[in-house]
């Protein structure tokens, strides 16, 4: 083997060692120095760092909006800029007025964007605009109206739909049975947050409220939200704790590189401010 071939071999080996050290595995069930991550996602949940819940278009930041399917960093900024210049959005269709947000992007993002200020209650649900007609026909066939949805008076919608039969409703509404079942689920709880369906954390019996928390205490919790500066974790004390990005087990550019909504993680209490209702957590094992 020539000197040049030896040099290439050594450089390649050094590069592989660098990759191994710089990007250690943080996959499902992975363990690191003092931390464990267990993923508990439902089969239909995205593993990408997209927003896991319906996003309020009038309060969401660009960083959150850009994780919505169909939106980029540029269009997310344009949405916020449009909102600042024209006031709050009042309909989903208004998104089509945002620069560079065309019909295709709208088709992809509309079902994940909610507009609480809209006069149409459907704009505050996960029902896609393309299915609004089917939703209204479904309600009528089951003896309900959009006003009932708005007032929350459709507790019997699911039972009524099952009584009529989804196959029969499919012919009446012009939509498939699975789509109609999803519509019923969305209409039954407008503006619902899918994160509420995540598995609950494994709670300690001696921790019921924030006042029970002590610095250094080890807990298990479920990741509820992933944001630019850290992750919010449900530890079972009626308010989520924050693991700042600096308190993650390894350095990352964004917390979503390591964690996703639904992950069950081990954390330690750093500080509790009951007055300000703030709980600081860390994923780095003390000592």
PyMOL commands that set and color helices and strands:
alter all, ss='L'
color gray80, all
select helices_A, chain A and resi 3-22+62-65+73-86+93-97+103-112+121-124+129-141+146-151+157-164+166-173+177-188+194-197+210-212+245-247+255-257
alter helices_A, ss='H'
color red, helices_A
select strands_A, chain A and resi 31-32+35-38+55-56+113-114+218-227+230-234+241-244+264-273+278-282
alter strands_A, ss='S'
color yellow, strands_A
deselect
rebuild
show_as cartoon
